[in-house]
Structures are given as structure tokens and as C-alpha cells.
Amino acid sequence: MQFHKYDVVIVGAGGAGMRAAIESGQRTRTAVLTKLYPTRSHTGAAQGGMCAALANVEEDNWEWHTFDTIKGGDYLVDQDAAEIMAKEAIDAVLDLEKMGLPFNRTPEGKIDQRRFGGHTRDHGKAAVRRACYAADRTGHMILQTLYQNCVKHGTEFYNEFYVLDLVLTPDENGNPVASGVVAYELATGELHVFQAKSIVFATGGAGKIFKTTSNAHTLTGDGLGIIFRKGLPLEDMEFFQFHPTGLAGLGILISEAVRGEGGILRNADGERFMERYAPTIKDLAPRDIVARSMVQEVLQGRGCGPNKDYVVLDVTHIPEETLNAKLPDIMEFSRTYLGVDPVTEPVPVFPTCHYVMGGIPTNIHGEALRDNENVIPGLYAAGEVACVSVHGSNRLGTNSLLDINVFGRRAGIAAAEYALAHDFVELPENPTTIVEDQLSGLLSEHGDERVADIRTELQKTMDSHASVYRTEDTLKQALTDVQSLKDRYERITVSDKGKRYNTDVLEAIELGFLLELAEVLVVGALARKESRGGHAREDYPNRDDTNFMRHTMAYKQGSELASDIRLDYKPVTFTRYEPMERKY
């Protein structure tokens, strides 16, 4: 075991983690732990843009942005957090520009902006150009820019260090205080203990619960799983977003920017069917509405292809030079993975699991909560792993890259200020015990189940029973399947017993997190007997504000994998916008 001591430890080197590191690294001694090389983090896969009411191209203001965020989230958004995000969006974009991010420009030299789903002017009257972008590689550019600035400020990175446990030390009242993390070094198989005054979780999402997903192989909910196993809550985990335009059969993302530039969704009859579902902003409706509309077209027999199981995205009317200039990666993805040239033929698309709206509950400073009221001293979270609830039950496109910059910055500042004001907390006597037991259990010969088989069956049942549309019966089937797979997981065997770069052990650990998080999703979805945002119940098709205008808080009961889940609820924060019918 090796021991390290830092003021602030940040777990995850995506956009949120590195934005936090830029702030904390200038104030305190900071380390960033990441299971990937930083520029391989999933922020780099974000394509379309980062929104801010700059009003560079047409009239806009932060209040309209706030309203769109709240309405887009089907009113489950905490409105104080949404106001902060919309207000601070402008400086967040300008900060990135000053750091060197090469945004697309208008002829006058200003940052260019384009339309994106759910973003409107005058509180919903028409679509507005709000998304700042760097072609269709905005996330990639943000990731590179943040990493370069972390290097500039001397941030210390521990690459390919997989954090497996959060160390909490009880205070004099028995309440948890963050004191460190335990990490597994992939190159050596050694365990490292990092003692810290402040810890920021920025580990991303958990899209690999599903088979059809835009998420990378590494998005396995590690941070979420670690927090949940500590008996701490996860908020609103039933709300997963299915991005409308994944490449059919593959799930690889085709950015909403395509529709922002004028792309049109069509069914087998060639009809622009979104005119029926969202007559005002059509193809630029929020993602949950577009995804459900696409599924409805297929279910009603208007799907395309030999199996009538997808719709198409048509950009053949857009000049080729515009497509090549503003959407180069999308063009290449279509040609490479489907053999379809968007210049001359429509692209087959269907919804793909994209983003988890829920996560570690935090306040507006990024402080993690242990219940509805109390924070865990020294523990922070930001980005997709966190739930400050600016996304409610459905995230608007481009608000994710905004979220990681606004709340990554806030978490980094708050973590540094806490570290400057507090001393180190003593670690428990044997901080690595839990991880040692976990690793020895996986490496022992105690069963004949294969990790890949269980993961495949998990993803299959979640795709079939808990994706865009859900019912009591499908969710109960998913729950039965997941619990059966958890039993089988107790009998897995890992063939590689070595220490160096043992990816078999890594994937076994990740599968454990996925199984627990899938169960949290299904239990929350069963209890939420309404349809709201990304959670669509066919047996409860309407939104029920009387009974379900509240956040779900899920707690693990007990320490074993098979433990029960307890649900509690937290009120939604309102400021100026009362719930109304969600028309577009």
C-alpha cells in the first residue's frame, strides 16, 4: 500500500473534474485521479455545443434560458440552481474562450451560436440560437483546453488510477466526514490511499446499464456506486435520457446540432412527423419528446428499413459545404459505420441511452448531501455524476457541457476553500480493508459465471424493459432479471489472476456497480407512477404533480450486494415558474 496526502483530491478527469482542478489547483495542493488518460474522458465525445445567452446572433437573455431549462426538465428542476447556471453560463463560455478554446465565429468575429432542442426565445415562442460550438467537436475542444490549462497550473494527475472506495471518518456525533479515497493502480495492481481534506467526485454517468447507448465502455457508474454502497443517497436515478438520434442498431451519437442546422426527421412515408408532435419547434423539441415520437412512429408501422424499426434523419437539402464545415465528424460517422452518405441519402436513426439526470445529490456549491438537509463535510460532486438538479427529468441539449463548467468551477472553489479552513481528518486504522476484500473475492476460485455473459444479459433486459417506454409489468420483469443477475454475480470467476493491467478485474468491479445502479433505476421507476421527462410510463401516461412533484432519494439498506433499497423523497425548489402544460 502506498500513501499520499493532498489538500484536494478530484476523482475523474473529464470536463467537470478538470474545471474543478483549475480552480482548486490555483488555491491548494490538488491531485486528480482518473481511470483513463484525461483527454480520453467521455466529455470529448460531446458534439453539439455549450449554451449561453450571449445574444451574439439574435436577441436572448438568461431568464429565457432558465425557463427553457425548467420547462425542458418537466418542472422537476430545482429553480435556484437553474437560475445560477443560466446566469453564469455567459462567463463560463467567455472563460473557455480566454483559455484558448477555438469556437466557431460569426463574420464579425464573435462566438457563433446555433439552435438546439428546447432552447427558445420569449418563453417558448420560437427557437433561438443559443448554442456556442466548435464544429461538432465541442466537447473534445473543451477537454483539450481544460487539460492544457491544468498542465499550465501544475495540477498533479494520477492516470489509470481506479478509485474503488471513499473513506469516511465519523465525527463526534457519528456523522460521516470525507477523509480520503482508495485507488487501484492499473499498471501495478497496487493499492494507494489518498488522504485529503476535500474530495470532489466527477466520475461521469452510467450509460452502460443499457446495450444501446452513446456512452463509452468506461461509463459504468463507478462514483455513483461507491457513494451508494456507503449508505448515502442517490437522487432521481429513474430518469435516464434517450437521445433521439443514435445511429440505428449501433447507438453511436448523431448530434442534435444536425437538427439545429436544419436536419429533418422523416418516417417511411417521407413525412416530417415532428410537425404533429411539436408544431411550434418541430424537430427541435426536447429530447424526451422527440425520442418518444420516433418510437411511436415505429410502433404505428411507419418505421423505415426492411424491419420498419427506425426513422431517418434527412440533411440532403443542406449544402454539402455547410455539412463539411459545421458537422464533419457526423458526416464521417454515417459513412464509416452505416455506409450512408448524408449528402445524398437520409441517415437511419433511433433513440440511444445518453445521459443520467440523477446522481449524487448536491447543493449549488457542489457539496454532497447525506440526506435532504445535511451535507457531508469535505465531499463534493459535479458533472453527470452529480444531481444539483438543473436537468430535472430531462436535460436540454448543450446544458451538460454548461453544467460541468459552471458547477465544476463552483465545486473546485468550494473544495479549496474548505481545505484551506480545515485540518486533515484522521483515517480509519485499515482504510484499504474493503477494497482488499473485494479484490480477493473476485480473484478467488468460487464460481463459473462469466462477467461478459452477465453484463450482456443485464443490458438486454434493460433495453427491453426499462428504456424509452415502461410499464409496471416490464419494470417488474427488469427487477426480477437484475436481482437474478446479482445472485449470479456472486459466482463470477476472473480468469486473469495477474496484477499488471488486469482489465478482467476492472470489468468485474464495473459490472457490480452497473447491477446495483440498474436496480436503483428500476425501483425508482416502479414507485414513480406517472410520466415525466425521460420516464415514460405507458400505464400512467400523464404527469402527476400532486403526488410526484418531488425528487426520489434512494438509499442502500445493508452492506451486501443483495441488500434492499429504501426510497425517500425531497421537495423541488421553486422560485418564479409554476408548473404548466408542456407544449412545444
N, C-alpha and C positions, 0 to 999 in steps of 0.2 A: 504494500500500500504506500502511495506517495501522498504528501500533504502540501497544500497550497493555501495562501492567505491573501485575500483581496478585500478592498472596501465594498466593491460591487461586482457581482458575477451575473452575467447575462447568458441565459440558456437559449441558444438559437441565433443564427446569423443571417436571417432573412431581412426584409426591409424594416420591420419593427425592432428587431434586435440591434441592428446596426445604427438605426436612427437613435435608439436609446443610448448606444455606446458612444456616439458622437457627443451627446450631452454629458453623460456621466464621466466619460474619459477625460474631459477637459476640467473636471472638478475633483475627481478622486481616482485612485488606482483601480482600474477596471479590467476584468477578463471576460472574453466571450468564448463560450463553449459551444461547439457545433458538431453534429454527427456528419456533416458534409463540408467540403470546402466552401467558404462563404458565397462565392459567386455561382455556385450550383444550387443555391437555395431556391425555393419554389416561387418567390417573388419574381424571379427572372422570367417566369412563364406568363405573367400578366401582360396582356397585349394592348388593350384599347386606350387607356388614358387614366388621368387623375383629375378629378373635377374640382373646380373652384370658380366662384362667381367673379372672375376678373373683369367681365364685360369688355373684353378686347375686340370681340366680333359683333356682338349685339347686346342690347340692354339686359342687365342681370343684377341680382343682389343676393346677399347671403340669406335673407328671410325666405326667398323663393326656394333656395337650395334646402333650407331647413324643412320647409313644408313638404317638398318632394321626398326627402328622406323619411319623414314621419308617415306620410301617406303611403309611400312605397313599402315601408315596413309594416303596413296594415295596422298602424296605430299601436303596435306593441313596442315602439321605440321610446326610450327614456328621453324626453324632450330637452332637458337641460344639457345632456351630452350631445344631442344633435345640433343644438344651437352653438355650442363650443366648437364642434367640428366644422360647421359651415362658416363660422366667423374666422377661425384660424386657418381655414383652407387657403386663403389668399397668400398669407405669409409662408405657409408650408410649400406652396409652389414656387414662390419667389426665393425661398431659402435653397431649394434644389437648383434653381437657375443659377444662383450665386455660387453654388458648389461646383457648377460646371455641366449640369445636365443639358444635353442638346435638344431642346424642344423644337418641334416644327414651328415655323414662323409665318406670320402674315407678310404681305408685300411691304408693309410699313416697318417690319422688324419686331413686332410684338409677338408674344407667345400665341400660336394659333389655337383655336378651340373648335370642337365639333360636337354634333348631337350624340346623345346616348340615351338608352332606355330609361323612361321615368323622369327625366330631367325636363322641367318646363318653366315657362315664364308666367307671370301673373297668376300664380297659384293654380296651374293646370290648364291654362287656356291654349297653349301651343308648345311644341318642342322648342328647346333653347340650346344654343351652342355653349356648353359649359366644360367639356372635357378637354384638358390640356394633354398633349400627346407627343410622342416621338415615334412617328410612323406607327407600326403595330408592334413595337418593341419597347413600350413604355416601362414595363416592369424590369426588363433587362437593363435598360438605361439607368433606372433608379438604383438597382442593385449595384451596378458597377460604380456609379457616382458615390453612393454611400460607403462602399468598401474603400475606394480611393481616399475618401476623407477620414475614415477610421485609421487607415495607414498613416495619413498625414499627421493625425493627432497621437500616434503611437499606441493605439489600442492593442492589447495583447490577445491574440487568438490561439485557442487550443482546437485545432482542426481534427476531425474524426475522433472526437471525444463524445461518447454517447451517455448522456445523463440518465441514470436509472432510478435515482431516489432523491427526494427532497428531505433534508434533515431539519426537523422541528424540535426546539427545546421548550419545555413548559416554563412559563413564568411563575411568579409566586402564587398566582391564582389558578394555576394549572392550564392557562390558555396558551396556545402554540405561538412561538416566535421563530421566524426563519433564522437558521444559523449556518446552513451550508447545503451542498449537494454532493452526491457521489456519482462519479463518472467512470465509464469503462473505456479504456483506450484501445481502439481497434487495432492499432499496429502491434501492440504487445500483449493485449489481454489483461493488463494490469488495472487495478482499481486506483482511482485518485479521489481524495477528499478535498473539496474546496470550501474552506471556511470563509464566510462573508457576512458583512453587516446587512447588506441588501442583496436580494436576488430578484432578477427580472426574468419571467418566463415569456419567451417569444418563439414558441416551437411550431406554430402553424396549425393546420387543420387535420382532418381525419377522413378524407375522401375515399381512402382505400377500403373503407367498410363496404363500398359498393364496387361492382365489377366495372360498370360503365361509368368512367369518371375522367375528368380532365386533369385530375391530380397526379403528381409524380408518385413513383413507387414508394417514396420515403414518407409520404404524408399519412402516418399511421397513428396520430393522436397521442404521441408519447407524453407530452406535457400534460394533456388532459387526463390521461390515465394515471400518471404519477400523483396528481392532485386528488383525483377521485379515490385512489387507494389510501390516501391519508385521512379519509373520512370528511374531507372538505367538499363543498357543493360544486356542482356544475349547473349552469343556468341555460334553460331553453334549448336543450340538446335535441329535441324533436324536430327543430327547424333546420333542415338541410336544403340548400338551394340547388336546383337542377337547371343548369344553363341551357337555354333553348337550342343553341346551335353547336352541338358536338358533331363531328364527322360521323355519319351513320355507321353503326356497327363497331366503331372504334372509340368514340368518346373524346378524341383529340379536339381541342377547342378551336372554334372559329369565332373570332372576337365579335362582340356587339358593334364594334366600330364599323364592320361591314354594313350593318343596317344604318348606322349613323351616317355613312357616306351614300346611302340611297339604296342599299340592298333590299330585296323584297322576298318574303316567304310566300311560296305558292304550293297548292295541293296538286293532285293528279289531273284536275281539270284546268290547271293553269290559273286558278283563281287566287287573287291576293286576299286570302281568307281572314287576315287580321282586321280587315275593314269591318267584319261582322262582330268581332270580339272587342275591339278598342277603336271605335270610329274616329276619335279625335287624333290620337297619335299613332295609331295603326301598329306597324312593326316595331315601333319604339316604346311600346308598353313595357312595364316592369317585367322582369324575367319570369316570375312565377306565373303571371297571366299568359305570357307567350308560350311557355312550356306546356301549360295545361291545354291551351288552344291547339297546339301541334298534336298532342296526344289525342284530343277529341277528333281532329280531322282523320287520324289513322283509325280510331275506334269506329268512326262512322263510315268507313270504307273509302275515304278519299285520299288514302296514302299512295305514295309513288313506289315504283320499282316492282319487280316480279312478285314480291311478298306483300306489297302495299303497306310497308312498315316504316316509312319515313316520309318527310316532306322535302322540298328543295329550297335552297337559297339562291335567288336569281340576281346576278350582277352584270348580266350580258349587256344591259343598256348603259353601263357606266364606261366611259372611255378607258381604254387599256392603259394609257399613260397615267391616269389618276390611280388606277388599281396598283400599278407597279410602284408609284411614288409613295402612296399612303398605306398600302396593305401588302407589302412584298412577302412577308412570311406566310400570310394566309394563302396567297396565290401558290406558294411553293408547297404548303401542306396539302392542299387539294390535289395538286398534280402528283406529289410523291406518294401519298397514302391511298388515294382513291383513283388515280389515273384520270382525273377530271380537270379540264382546263376551264377555270371560271370565266375567262374571256368569251368563250363560245358556248358553254353549256352550264346549266344550273348545278349546284353542289348539293348532294344528298346530306341532310342533317336530321338530328333527333336529340332530345334532351339528354344531358350528361351531368352526373353529380359533380358539383363545382365548389361549394363553399358551405361551411357550417356557421350559421348565425349565432349559435350559442357558444358557451365556453366557460372559462374561469370568471366568476362574477367579480367585477372591479367597480370602483367609483371613478369619477372623472380625473383623478390624479394617477390612475393605474394601480392603486392599492387593492390587493386581493382581499375578498371578504370571506369570513368563516361562517357567516350566517347573514341574515338580512340587514343587520345593523353594524356589526363589528368587523374591523379589518384584522388581518394577520400582520403584526409589526414586521417590517423588513421584507415582505413579499409583494411583488408587483407582477403584472401581466399586461401584454399589449399585442395587438395584431389579431390574427384569426383565432389564436388560442384563447383570447380574452373575450369577455362579454360585458362591455360597458353599456351595451345595448343601443348603439347607434344604428343597428341594422334591423332590430325588431324581429319580425318573422320573415322578412325578405329584404336582402341587400340590393340597393341600386348599383348598377354597373358604375365603375370608377370610384365608388366610395371605399373600396377596400384599400387601394393604394393611398387614398387620402387618410383613412383610419390609421394605417401603420405609421404614417409620418406625423400626424397630429398627436396620437396617443403614445406612439413610440417615443417621441420627444418628451411628452409630459411624464411618462414613466421613468425615463432616464434622468430627468431633472429631479423628480421626487425621490428616486432611489439614491441619488448622490447626496441630496440634502439630508435625507435620513441617516446615511452613512457618516456624514460629517458631524452629526449631532449625537450619535450613539456609539457605544463601545461594542466590541465583539461579544457575542453570546457564547457561553461555553457549549461545546459539542457533547453529545452523549458519549459514554465510555467506549462503545464499539459502534461507530457510525456506519460501518460497512456491513454489518451483520445481515440486514435484509437482502442486500444485493448478493452477498456471498451465498446465502441460502438459495436465492433464486437461480443463480448460475449453476451451483452444484446440482440442484434439482433437474435443470434442463440437460445437463451433461451426463447424468446418471442413466443407466440402462433400466428403464422402468416401463416401457411400453412399445407398441409397434405402430402408433399413429404418426402420419407424416404432416408436417406443417403446411406444405403446399396443398394437400388434399382438404384440410380443414378450412384454410383460407379461401379456396375455390368455392367450397360449399357455403361458407358464410356470405361471400359476395353474391353468389347466385340467389340465395334466399332473400337477401336484402334488395336486390334488383327486382325480384319477382313480387315481393310482398310489402315493401316499405319505401317505395320510391315516389314518383310524382303523385299517384293516387293511392289512397289507403282506405281500408275498411276494418271493422272490428275483427272479422274473420281472417283477413290477410295478416294483420298485425299479430293476432294470437298465434297464427302459424309461424310467423317470423320469430316470435318469442320462444315457442316450443323448439324450433330449429336451433336458435342461438344457444339455448340452455343445454340442448343435447351436444352441441359442438363444444361447449365449455367443459362438459364431462369428458369428452374425447380428448380435449386439450391436456387434461391431467395425465394422459397416457402417451404423450408425444415422445419421440426419440429424435435426437440430433446426431447425425452421422459424423460430423466433423468434431472431434474432441480436442483439436488444437487450440492454441491461444492467439496466434497471429492472424489478423483479418478473418476471424471466424464469422462469416456472414450467416451461417446456419443458425448460430446462437442469436444473432441480431434479429433475424426474421422470426424466430420463435418468440422472442420477447415482444416484438411488434405485434404479433398475432394475439398475444394475451391482451394487449391494450385494445386492439380492434374488437375483440369479442366482448369485452366489458362495455365499451362505448356503444356498440350496436345494441346491447341490451338496454342501456340507458335511453337511447333514442326510442326504442320500441315501447318501453314502459311509459315514457313521457307522452308518446303519441297515442297510446291506448287511453290514457287518462284525459287527454285533451279532446273532448267530444264536440269539436267544431272544425270548420275550415278557416284557416287564416294564413296568408302568405304562402310560404313554402310547404305548409302542412295542409294537404287537401284530403278531407275525409268524404268519400262518396256517400257514406251513411249519415253524415252530418254536414251537408253541403254549405250551410250558412255560418257566418261569423257570429259568435255568441259573446257579446260584450258584457252581458250580465254576469255570466259565470266564468268567463275565461279571459277577461282583460287583466291578465296577471302573468308574471314570469314563473316558469317552472324551475324549482330548485331540487336537484336530485342528490341524495346522499347515499353513500355505501354503508350498509349495516354489517359490521363484522370485518374480519381481515382475510377471509378465504375468498377464492375466485368465485365460488358458488353463492356468495352472500346475497342477501336481499337488498332491494333498493327502496329507500324511503323518499317520497315526494313531499315537498313543501312548496309554498308559493310566496312571491314577493310582488308588491304593488308596482304598477307602471308609474313613472314620474311624468306628470303633465305640467305644461307651462301655459301655452297660448292656443293650441289646436285641439279642439274636441273631435272625437271620432265621428266620421261621416261615411256615407256610402262611397265605395272606391270605384269611381268611374274614370275611364280614360277615352 
